[in-house]
Amino acid sequence: MSLTNDKIKEKLVEKFGESVARFEENYGLLTFEAPKELNLKILQFLYDDAELKFKFMTDLCAVHYPDNINNELAVVYHLHNLEDNIRLRFKVYTSVQQPDVYTATQLFSAANWMERETYDFYGVNFVGHPNLKRILNVDEMDYFPLRKEYPLEDQTRIDKDDEMFGRGGTIV
């Protein structure tokens, strides 16, 4: 019997109960959320379970939701079961004030650079990471450039005509 998204969900709920939630299945990709304190336990379960076998981390990234008070940063794991060719997405949320999430480097060696990049651009502190430092930006940078904390453009510029950019004015 091949592995299905329903079977994955059933096994996760059986093991973690209501801690795993918000299951979605967009375009066949199972997505779910859990508290950040459980990220390693869930990742380890997905890796070790004889039926699930999610042994490959395709990607790890973050998303900044500034309006999500106390859960502004989402860490998103993309895992792949190579034997059954099934993928899933797993999300944990943390606050900007204390952006601590346990590192997955002991389980997936690929997480090393992905976590460094996520730290570099979003400021997620991966607790237990062996070398958490900036990987692409300069060390002196004192902000995290992919957070949505800054306006997209300089509001004081006077050299732009808003009508040329489709803002304001009338269209003839």
C-alpha positions as CSV (number, residue, x, y, z in Angstrom):
1,M,0.0,0.0,0.0
2,S,1.5,3.4,-1.0
3,L,1.8,6.2,1.4
4,T,-0.9,8.9,1.2
5,N,-1.4,12.4,2.7
6,D,-4.3,11.0,4.8
7,K,-2.1,8.3,6.2
8,I,0.6,10.9,7.1
9,K,-2.0,13.1,8.8
10,E,-3.4,10.1,10.7
11,K,0.0,9.0,12.0
12,L,0.9,12.6,13.0
13,V,-2.4,13.1,14.9
14,E,-2.1,9.7,16.5
15,K,1.4,10.6,17.8
16,F,1.1,14.3,18.6
17,G,-2.7,14.8,19.1
18,E,-4.0,18.4,18.9
19,S,-0.4,19.8,18.8
20,V,-0.4,19.3,15.0
21,A,-3.0,21.4,13.4
22,R,-4.2,23.4,10.4
23,F,-3.8,20.6,7.9
24,E,-4.1,21.8,4.3
25,E,-3.6,20.0,1.0
26,N,-2.9,22.6,-1.7
27,Y,-2.0,21.1,-5.1
28,G,-1.5,17.7,-3.4
29,L,1.1,19.0,-0.9
30,L,0.3,18.3,2.7
31,T,0.9,21.3,5.0
32,F,0.6,21.4,8.7
33,E,1.6,23.5,11.7
34,A,2.9,22.7,15.2
35,P,4.3,24.6,18.2
36,K,8.0,25.5,17.8
37,E,8.9,23.6,20.9
38,L,7.9,20.4,19.1
39,N,9.8,21.0,15.8
40,L,12.6,18.5,16.5
41,K,10.3,15.8,17.9
42,I,8.1,16.0,14.8
43,L,11.0,16.1,12.4
44,Q,12.6,13.1,14.1
45,F,9.3,11.2,14.0
46,L,8.8,12.0,10.3
47,Y,12.4,10.8,9.7
48,D,12.4,7.6,11.9
49,D,8.9,6.2,11.3
50,A,9.3,3.0,9.2
51,E,6.3,4.0,7.0
52,L,6.8,7.8,6.7
53,K,10.6,7.9,5.9
54,F,10.9,11.7,5.3
55,K,14.7,11.5,5.2
56,F,15.4,14.4,2.8
57,M,15.1,18.1,3.6
58,T,14.4,19.9,0.3
59,D,14.3,23.4,1.8
60,L,14.1,25.4,5.0
61,C,13.1,29.0,4.9
62,A,11.2,31.7,6.8
63,V,8.4,34.1,6.1
64,H,7.7,37.3,8.0
65,Y,4.1,38.1,8.9
66,P,4.2,41.4,10.7
67,D,0.5,41.5,11.5
68,N,0.7,38.0,13.2
69,I,1.4,39.4,16.7
70,N,3.7,37.1,18.8
71,N,4.0,34.7,15.8
72,E,5.5,37.1,13.2
73,L,8.1,34.6,11.9
74,A,7.3,31.3,10.3
75,V,10.0,28.7,9.8
76,V,9.0,26.4,7.0
77,Y,10.4,22.9,6.4
78,H,10.0,21.1,3.1
79,L,10.6,17.4,3.5
80,H,10.6,14.6,0.9
81,N,10.1,10.9,1.2
82,L,12.2,9.7,-1.8
83,E,11.0,6.1,-1.8
84,D,7.3,7.0,-2.2
85,N,8.0,10.4,-3.8
86,I,5.8,12.3,-1.4
87,R,6.6,15.8,-0.1
88,L,5.2,17.8,2.8
89,R,5.4,21.2,4.3
90,F,5.7,21.8,8.1
91,K,5.5,25.2,9.7
92,V,6.4,26.5,13.1
93,Y,5.9,30.1,14.3
94,T,7.9,32.3,16.6
95,S,7.9,35.9,17.7
96,V,10.3,38.6,16.5
97,Q,11.1,39.4,20.2
98,Q,12.3,35.9,20.9
99,P,13.0,34.2,17.6
100,D,14.4,30.9,19.0
101,V,13.8,27.6,17.2
102,Y,15.7,24.4,17.7
103,T,18.2,23.5,15.0
104,A,17.6,20.5,12.8
105,T,21.3,20.2,11.9
106,Q,21.8,16.9,13.9
107,L,19.0,15.3,11.8
108,F,19.6,16.9,8.4
109,S,23.1,18.1,7.4
110,A,21.5,20.3,4.7
111,A,19.9,22.3,7.5
112,N,23.2,23.8,8.3
113,W,23.5,26.3,5.5
114,M,19.7,26.8,5.2
115,E,19.4,27.8,8.9
116,R,22.4,30.2,8.5
117,E,20.7,31.8,5.5
118,T,17.4,32.0,7.4
119,Y,19.2,33.6,10.3
120,D,21.0,36.0,8.0
121,F,17.8,37.3,6.3
122,Y,15.1,36.9,9.0
123,G,17.0,36.8,12.4
124,V,15.7,33.3,13.4
125,N,18.0,32.1,16.2
126,F,18.5,28.3,15.7
127,V,19.3,27.1,19.2
128,G,22.1,24.5,19.1
129,H,23.3,25.4,15.6
130,P,27.1,24.6,15.4
131,N,28.0,27.8,13.5
132,L,25.1,30.3,13.4
133,K,26.5,33.4,11.7
134,R,25.8,35.4,8.6
135,I,26.4,33.5,5.4
136,L,25.6,36.0,2.6
137,N,25.4,39.5,4.2
138,V,28.2,41.4,5.9
139,D,28.8,40.6,9.5
140,E,28.4,44.3,10.5
141,M,24.8,44.3,9.3
142,D,22.6,45.1,12.3
143,Y,19.2,44.3,10.8
144,F,17.5,41.4,8.9
145,P,16.7,42.6,5.3
146,L,13.8,40.3,4.4
147,R,11.7,41.3,7.4
148,K,8.9,43.6,6.3
149,E,9.9,46.3,8.7
150,Y,10.9,48.9,6.2
151,P,9.0,50.8,3.5
152,L,9.5,49.4,0.0
153,E,10.5,52.8,-1.4
154,D,11.8,56.1,-0.1
155,Q,8.7,58.2,0.6
156,T,10.8,61.5,0.5
157,R,11.8,61.1,-3.2
158,I,10.6,63.9,-5.4
159,D,12.2,62.7,-8.7
160,K,9.3,60.3,-9.4
161,D,6.0,61.2,-11.1
162,D,3.4,58.9,-9.5
163,E,1.3,59.0,-12.7
164,M,4.1,57.2,-14.5
165,F,3.8,54.3,-12.1
166,G,0.0,54.0,-12.3
167,R,-0.6,55.7,-8.9
168,G,-2.7,58.8,-8.5
169,G,-3.9,61.1,-11.3
170,T,-6.3,60.2,-14.0
171,I,-5.8,57.7,-16.8
172,V,-6.7,59.0,-20.2
